[in-house]
Amino acid sequence: MMTHKFVEFIPAKPEEGVLYISIEYKTATHLCACGCGERVITPISPVDWNMTFNGETVSLSPSIGNWRFACKSHYFIRNDKVEWAGSWGKDEINACQSAEIKNERAYMHKKTKDSLDNNNPKVEKKRNIADWFLGFFNNK
């Protein structure tokens, strides 16, 4: 079992079995579920972890793989419960980490492109003309 606490700041000395969630800083932190005492930091973002709060319990997805820790623990946090996942070999870990990097780059590329498009007056003018054109024919 893992209880959750919504906090503004993550405590300097977290308690074992507590998932601290800072919405303001988009971060969840807990001590490794295996008991090794390592601090696990899970950034909450479209390319990192998603946090779901159903009014009573919290879930994080995807799974938490502590590949850089000596314990190499791998688990999910679902509905305030730790669900152990299978251990992964080096090939699986490397493939997962490569996919994460690729997804993050694609997300940042899209976000940058969207930002540039939204700040480009020529793009905005083209959108306005296209909207008018489509609206003209849709209203007939």
C-alpha positions in Angstrom: 0.0 0.0 0.0 1.2 3.5 -0.8 -0.7 6.5 0.6 -0.6 9.8 -1.3 -0.2 13.4 -0.1 -0.8 16.4 -2.2 1.9 19.0 -1.2 3.3 22.2 -2.6 6.9 21.2 -1.7 8.4 17.7 -1.5 9.7 17.1 2.0 13.5 16.9 2.5 13.0 13.5 4.3 10.1 11.6 2.7 8.4 8.9 4.6 8.4 5.3 3.3 5.2 4.3 1.7 4.0 7.8 0.9 3.7 9.2 -2.6 4.1 13.0 -2.5 2.5 14.9 -5.3 3.1 18.6 -6.1 0.7 19.7 -8.8 2.3 23.2 -8.8 5.7 21.7 -9.7 4.3 18.8 -11.7 6.2 16.2 -9.8 5.6 13.1 -7.7 8.2 11.6 -5.4 8.4 8.6 -3.2 11.0 6.3 -1.7 11.6 3.2 -3.8 8.9 0.6 -3.1 11.4 -2.2 -2.7 12.6 -0.6 0.6 16.1 0.3 -0.6 15.6 3.9 0.5 16.4 5.5 -2.9 14.3 8.6 -3.8 12.2 8.1 -6.9 11.3 11.3 -8.8 8.5 11.1 -11.4 8.0 14.2 -13.4 4.3 14.6 -14.5 4.1 15.7 -18.1 2.8 14.4 -21.4 6.1 12.7 -22.1 6.9 11.4 -18.6 4.3 10.2 -16.2 0.6 10.7 -16.0 -1.1 11.0 -12.7 -4.7 10.1 -12.1 -6.7 11.0 -9.0 -10.1 9.5 -8.9 -11.2 11.4 -5.8 -9.8 8.7 -3.4 -6.7 7.1 -4.8 -3.8 8.0 -7.1 -2.3 6.1 -10.0 0.9 6.8 -12.0 1.5 5.6 -15.5 3.5 4.2 -17.1 5.4 1.8 -14.8 8.3 2.9 -12.7 11.5 1.3 -13.7 14.4 2.2 -11.4 17.1 1.0 -13.8 19.8 3.3 -12.3 19.3 2.0 -8.8 21.1 -1.1 -7.5 17.7 -2.8 -6.8 16.5 -2.3 -10.5 12.9 -2.5 -9.1 10.0 -2.2 -11.6 6.4 -1.6 -10.5 3.2 0.3 -11.1 1.4 2.5 -8.6 -2.3 1.9 -9.2 -5.0 3.1 -6.9 -2.5 3.7 -4.1 -1.2 0.2 -4.4 2.2 -1.0 -5.6 1.9 -3.7 -8.3 5.2 -5.4 -9.0 6.1 -5.8 -12.7 8.5 -8.2 -14.2 12.2 -7.5 -14.2 13.7 -6.3 -17.5 17.0 -7.1 -19.2 19.4 -4.6 -20.7 17.9 -4.9 -24.1 14.4 -4.1 -22.9 15.7 -1.2 -20.8 17.7 0.3 -23.6 14.8 0.0 -26.0 12.4 1.6 -23.5 14.9 4.5 -22.9 15.4 5.0 -26.6 11.7 5.2 -27.1 11.3 7.7 -24.3 14.0 9.9 -25.8 12.3 9.7 -29.3 8.9 10.5 -27.8 10.3 13.5 -25.9 12.0 14.9 -29.0 8.8 14.5 -31.1 6.7 16.2 -28.4 9.2 19.1 -28.1 9.4 19.4 -31.9 5.6 19.6 -32.1 5.3 22.0 -29.2 8.0 24.3 -30.7 6.4 24.1 -34.2 2.9 24.9 -32.7 4.4 27.8 -30.8 6.1 29.2 -33.9 3.0 28.8 -36.0 0.8 30.5 -33.3 3.3 33.5 -33.2 3.6 33.8 -37.0 1.3 36.5 -38.4 1.4 35.0 -41.9 0.2 31.6 -40.6 -2.5 33.4 -38.6 -3.6 35.4 -41.7 -3.7 32.1 -43.7 -5.9 30.5 -41.0 -8.2 33.5 -41.0 -8.6 33.4 -44.8 -9.1 29.7 -44.8 -11.7 30.0 -42.0 -13.6 32.7 -43.9 -13.5 30.7 -47.1 -14.8 27.5 -45.4 -17.4 29.5 -43.5 -18.6 31.2 -46.6 -19.4 27.9 -48.3 -20.7 26.3 -45.1 -23.3 29.1 -44.7 -24.7 28.7 -48.2 
